[in-house]
Amino acid sequence: MEGLFAQLLTTAFLATFIRSVVPLLLTGLGGLFSERSGVVNIALDGLIIFGALAGAVATLTLEPSLGALAPWLGWLAGAVVGGLIAWIHAVVSIKYRADQVISGTAINLLSAGVPAVILTALYGSSTESPKVQNALPLWGVGELRFSPPVFFALLTVLVTWYVLYRTPYGLRLRATGEHPGAAASMGVNVRRMRYSGVILSGVLAGTAGVFLSIGNLDSYVRNISAGLGFISLAALIFGQWKPLGVLGATVLFGFLQALSITLGGTDLLPPTLVAALPYLITIIALIFTGRSAAPRALGKPLDG
């Protein structure tokens, strides 16, 4: 036990902890924009996967000619693809008023099969892409060296809080998710606000995927998200749909992820229990989290 506590106080554990928080934080903040606008987005896990795939494929395609510039364009590609997939969810949910949960589930199902088809067509493997030669650079010192999406995630917390509570856009977004009828009567384009919220969720979830494929690893691998999108959704609920709440929840869940990785190298707990620990705690956290803070119009299609 003393050895475990010693490991928790090392810079190696701190680095693992930060890397565990980043994709959860980016995806959770993305989900916040969507759900604050009134659109349920359980497609976050699929958006991570599509963003990760696009980032890796774009980098592999561009690096022979662009070198170190390729991963930056790969990041852009991952964010754009995430936004485009989220736009599809928005069209189905907002324009055609389909069930938002079913639409999100369809995207998650597509993310389980489409990447294998693309990887097989491009690289002859259905499970992983070749390794990129130029991943995103690492900034920092010693073991505490991280790729740019880590710093972007921290900045996004502040920007999200400011946008949501200090700008006209944030006021309109929150009004759209709470009282869309009243917002429309005041001249707010409710459909446009919802589209923007959902697309932003895709951009941020796609960035989380890019971090996983070319910011933390150097290739796309099958099931790269490992359910992080669903944990991010749980963090969003646990954080009461507030930016700082999402930060706190993702820090908690990220710590549990890092702890499970650390415990995986010990004999304190059975390996299966160690692997399941973050998901078990997520379920327990949701049991004790009420729905009272959810936007009132969340999941309700627009009239007319």
C-alpha positions as CSV (number, residue, x, y, z in Angstrom):
1,M,0.0,0.0,0.0
2,E,2.8,2.4,0.8
3,G,4.3,1.7,-2.6
4,L,1.0,2.7,-4.2
5,F,0.9,6.0,-2.3
6,A,4.4,6.6,-3.4
7,Q,3.4,6.1,-7.0
8,L,0.6,8.5,-6.7
9,L,3.0,11.2,-5.7
10,T,5.3,10.9,-8.7
11,T,5.4,13.1,-11.8
12,A,4.7,10.0,-13.9
13,F,1.3,9.6,-12.2
14,L,0.6,13.3,-12.5
15,A,1.3,13.1,-16.3
16,T,-1.0,10.0,-16.6
17,F,-3.7,11.9,-14.6
18,I,-3.5,14.9,-16.9
19,R,-3.6,12.8,-20.0
20,S,-6.7,11.0,-18.7
21,V,-8.5,14.2,-17.9
22,V,-8.0,16.0,-21.3
23,P,-10.2,13.9,-23.6
24,L,-12.9,13.8,-20.9
25,L,-12.8,17.5,-20.4
26,L,-12.9,18.4,-24.1
27,T,-15.7,16.1,-24.8
28,G,-17.7,17.0,-21.7
29,L,-17.5,20.7,-22.6
30,G,-18.6,19.9,-26.1
31,G,-21.6,18.0,-24.7
32,L,-22.3,21.1,-22.6
33,F,-22.8,23.3,-25.6
34,S,-25.1,20.8,-27.2
35,E,-27.3,20.0,-24.2
36,R,-27.4,23.6,-23.0
37,S,-29.0,24.3,-26.4
38,G,-31.6,21.6,-25.7
39,V,-30.2,18.7,-27.9
40,V,-29.3,15.5,-26.2
41,N,-26.0,14.3,-27.6
42,I,-25.1,10.7,-26.7
43,A,-23.1,10.5,-29.9
44,L,-20.0,11.9,-28.1
45,D,-18.2,8.6,-28.1
46,G,-18.7,8.2,-31.9
47,L,-17.5,11.8,-32.4
48,I,-14.3,11.1,-30.6
49,I,-13.7,8.0,-32.8
50,F,-14.4,9.9,-36.1
51,G,-12.2,12.8,-35.0
52,A,-9.3,10.4,-34.0
53,L,-9.6,8.6,-37.3
54,A,-9.7,11.8,-39.4
55,G,-6.7,13.3,-37.5
56,A,-4.6,10.2,-38.1
57,V,-5.5,9.7,-41.7
58,A,-5.0,13.4,-42.6
59,T,-1.6,13.4,-40.9
60,L,-0.5,10.2,-42.6
61,T,-1.7,11.6,-46.0
62,L,0.0,15.0,-45.6
63,E,3.2,14.3,-43.8
64,P,5.2,13.2,-46.8
65,S,4.8,16.6,-48.3
66,L,4.3,18.9,-45.3
67,G,6.3,17.2,-42.6
68,A,5.9,18.7,-39.1
69,L,3.0,20.9,-40.4
70,A,0.9,17.7,-41.1
71,P,-0.3,17.0,-37.5
72,W,-1.6,20.5,-37.1
73,L,-3.7,20.1,-40.2
74,G,-4.6,16.6,-38.9
75,W,-6.0,18.4,-35.8
76,L,-8.0,20.7,-38.0
77,A,-9.3,17.7,-40.0
78,G,-10.3,15.9,-36.8
79,A,-12.2,18.9,-35.5
80,V,-13.9,19.5,-38.8
81,V,-15.0,15.9,-39.3
82,G,-16.3,15.9,-35.7
83,G,-18.3,19.0,-36.5
84,L,-19.6,17.5,-39.7
85,I,-20.8,14.3,-38.0
86,A,-22.4,16.4,-35.2
87,W,-24.1,18.5,-37.9
88,I,-25.7,15.3,-39.2
89,H,-27.0,14.6,-35.7
90,A,-28.3,18.2,-35.6
91,V,-30.1,17.9,-38.9
92,V,-31.8,14.6,-38.0
93,S,-32.7,15.9,-34.5
94,I,-33.7,19.5,-35.3
95,K,-34.9,19.6,-38.8
96,Y,-36.5,16.2,-39.0
97,R,-37.4,16.1,-35.3
98,A,-36.2,12.5,-34.9
99,D,-35.6,11.0,-31.5
100,Q,-32.3,12.5,-30.3
101,V,-31.2,9.4,-28.4
102,I,-31.8,7.2,-31.4
103,S,-29.9,9.6,-33.7
104,G,-26.9,9.6,-31.3
105,T,-27.0,5.9,-31.0
106,A,-26.9,5.5,-34.8
107,I,-23.7,7.6,-34.9
108,N,-22.1,5.5,-32.2
109,L,-23.0,2.4,-34.2
110,L,-21.5,3.8,-37.3
111,S,-18.3,4.6,-35.5
112,A,-18.0,1.0,-34.6
113,G,-18.0,-0.1,-38.3
114,V,-17.0,2.7,-40.6
115,P,-13.4,3.2,-39.4
116,A,-12.7,-0.5,-40.1
117,V,-13.9,-0.1,-43.7
118,I,-11.8,3.1,-44.2
119,L,-8.7,1.6,-42.6
120,T,-9.0,-1.6,-44.7
121,A,-9.4,0.4,-47.9
122,L,-6.4,2.7,-47.2
123,Y,-4.0,0.5,-45.2
124,G,-5.1,-3.1,-45.5
125,S,-5.8,-3.4,-41.8
126,S,-9.2,-3.1,-40.1
127,T,-7.8,-2.5,-36.6
128,E,-5.2,0.2,-36.7
129,S,-3.5,2.8,-39.0
130,P,0.3,3.0,-39.6
131,K,2.2,5.1,-37.1
132,V,2.6,8.7,-38.0
133,Q,6.1,10.0,-38.3
134,N,5.1,13.5,-37.2
135,A,2.8,13.5,-34.2
136,L,1.8,16.8,-32.4
137,P,4.8,18.3,-30.6
138,L,5.3,17.9,-26.9
139,W,5.7,21.0,-24.7
140,G,6.9,21.0,-21.1
141,V,9.8,19.6,-19.1
142,G,10.8,16.1,-18.1
143,E,7.9,13.7,-17.8
144,L,5.4,16.6,-17.7
145,R,5.5,17.1,-21.5
146,F,2.2,17.3,-23.3
147,S,0.8,18.0,-26.7
148,P,-1.0,21.2,-27.5
149,P,-4.6,19.8,-27.0
150,V,-3.8,19.6,-23.3
151,F,-3.3,23.3,-23.1
152,F,-6.2,23.9,-25.4
153,A,-8.4,22.0,-23.1
154,L,-7.5,24.1,-20.1
155,L,-8.1,27.3,-22.1
156,T,-11.4,25.9,-23.3
157,V,-12.7,25.7,-19.7
158,L,-12.2,29.5,-19.2
159,V,-13.5,30.3,-22.7
160,T,-16.6,28.2,-22.2
161,W,-17.4,29.8,-18.9
162,Y,-17.0,33.3,-20.3
163,V,-19.0,32.6,-23.5
164,L,-21.8,30.9,-21.5
165,Y,-22.2,33.5,-18.8
166,R,-20.8,36.8,-20.2
167,T,-21.8,37.0,-23.9
168,P,-25.0,37.5,-25.8
169,Y,-24.4,34.2,-27.5
170,G,-24.2,32.3,-24.2
171,L,-27.4,34.0,-23.0
172,R,-29.2,33.0,-26.1
173,L,-27.9,29.4,-25.9
174,R,-29.1,29.0,-22.4
175,A,-32.4,30.5,-23.2
176,T,-32.8,28.1,-26.1
177,G,-32.3,25.1,-23.8
178,E,-34.5,26.4,-21.1
179,H,-37.4,28.2,-22.8
180,P,-37.2,28.0,-26.6
181,G,-40.6,29.4,-27.1
182,A,-39.8,32.5,-25.0
183,A,-36.4,32.9,-26.7
184,A,-38.1,32.7,-30.1
185,S,-40.6,35.4,-29.1
186,M,-37.6,37.7,-28.2
187,G,-36.1,37.3,-31.7
188,V,-33.7,34.5,-31.0
189,N,-33.2,32.0,-33.9
190,V,-33.6,28.9,-31.8
191,R,-32.8,26.5,-34.6
192,R,-29.6,28.3,-35.4
193,M,-28.6,28.3,-31.8
194,R,-29.2,24.6,-31.5
195,Y,-27.2,23.8,-34.7
196,S,-24.3,25.9,-33.4
197,G,-24.3,24.1,-30.0
198,V,-24.4,20.6,-31.5
199,I,-21.7,21.4,-34.1
200,L,-19.4,22.9,-31.3
201,S,-19.9,19.6,-29.4
202,G,-18.6,17.8,-32.5
203,V,-15.6,20.1,-32.9
204,L,-14.5,19.6,-29.3
205,A,-15.1,15.9,-29.2
206,G,-13.2,15.6,-32.5
207,T,-10.3,17.5,-30.9
208,A,-10.4,15.0,-28.0
209,G,-10.1,12.2,-30.6
210,V,-7.2,14.0,-32.3
211,F,-5.5,14.1,-28.9
212,L,-5.9,10.4,-28.5
213,S,-4.6,9.4,-31.9
214,I,-1.8,11.9,-32.7
215,G,-1.4,13.8,-29.4
216,N,-1.1,11.0,-27.0
217,L,-0.4,8.0,-29.3
218,D,1.0,8.0,-32.8
219,S,-1.7,6.1,-34.6
220,Y,-5.4,5.3,-34.7
221,V,-6.3,2.0,-33.1
222,R,-9.7,0.3,-32.9
223,N,-11.9,1.4,-30.0
224,I,-9.5,4.2,-29.3
225,S,-12.2,6.0,-27.2
226,A,-12.7,3.1,-24.8
227,G,-16.0,4.5,-23.8
228,L,-14.6,8.0,-22.9
229,G,-17.6,9.7,-24.6
230,F,-20.0,8.0,-22.3
231,I,-18.0,8.9,-19.2
232,S,-17.8,12.5,-20.5
233,L,-21.6,12.5,-20.7
234,A,-21.8,11.2,-17.2
235,A,-19.4,14.0,-16.1
236,L,-21.6,16.5,-17.8
237,I,-24.6,15.3,-15.8
238,F,-22.6,15.0,-12.6
239,G,-21.3,18.5,-13.2
240,Q,-24.8,19.8,-13.4
241,W,-24.4,21.2,-17.0
242,K,-21.9,23.9,-15.8
243,P,-18.4,24.5,-17.1
244,L,-16.7,24.4,-13.7
245,G,-18.9,21.4,-12.7
246,V,-17.8,19.6,-15.8
247,L,-14.1,20.4,-14.9
248,G,-14.5,19.0,-11.4
249,A,-16.3,15.9,-12.6
250,T,-13.7,15.2,-15.3
251,V,-10.9,15.7,-12.8
252,L,-12.5,13.1,-10.6
253,F,-13.1,10.6,-13.4
254,G,-9.7,11.3,-14.9
255,F,-8.1,10.6,-11.5
256,L,-10.0,7.3,-11.4
257,Q,-8.8,6.4,-14.9
258,A,-5.2,7.2,-13.9
259,L,-5.6,5.2,-10.7
260,S,-6.9,2.2,-12.6
261,I,-3.8,2.4,-14.9
262,T,-1.5,2.6,-11.8
263,L,-3.3,-0.2,-10.0
264,G,-3.0,-2.4,-13.1
265,G,0.6,-2.8,-12.3
266,T,0.0,-4.0,-8.8
267,D,-1.6,-7.0,-7.1
268,L,-3.9,-5.1,-4.8
269,L,-7.1,-5.7,-6.7
270,P,-8.1,-8.2,-9.4
271,P,-7.2,-6.9,-12.9
272,T,-10.9,-7.0,-14.1
273,L,-12.0,-4.9,-11.1
274,V,-9.2,-2.5,-11.7
275,A,-10.2,-2.0,-15.4
276,A,-13.8,-1.6,-14.5
277,L,-13.2,0.9,-11.6
278,P,-13.7,4.2,-13.5
279,Y,-17.0,2.9,-15.0
280,L,-18.3,1.5,-11.7
281,I,-17.6,4.9,-10.0
282,T,-19.3,6.7,-12.9
283,I,-22.4,4.6,-12.4
284,I,-22.4,5.2,-8.7
285,A,-21.9,9.0,-9.2
286,L,-24.9,9.1,-11.6
287,I,-27.1,7.3,-9.1
288,F,-26.6,10.1,-6.6
289,T,-27.0,12.9,-9.2
290,G,-30.4,14.4,-9.7
291,R,-31.9,15.6,-13.0
292,S,-33.1,18.9,-11.6
293,A,-30.2,21.0,-13.1
294,A,-30.9,19.7,-16.6
295,P,-32.0,22.3,-19.2
296,R,-35.8,22.2,-19.1
297,A,-36.2,21.8,-22.9
298,L,-33.4,19.1,-23.2
299,G,-34.5,16.4,-25.6
300,K,-37.7,18.2,-26.6
301,P,-38.0,18.8,-30.4
302,L,-39.0,22.2,-31.6
303,D,-42.6,22.9,-32.5
304,G,-43.4,23.6,-36.1
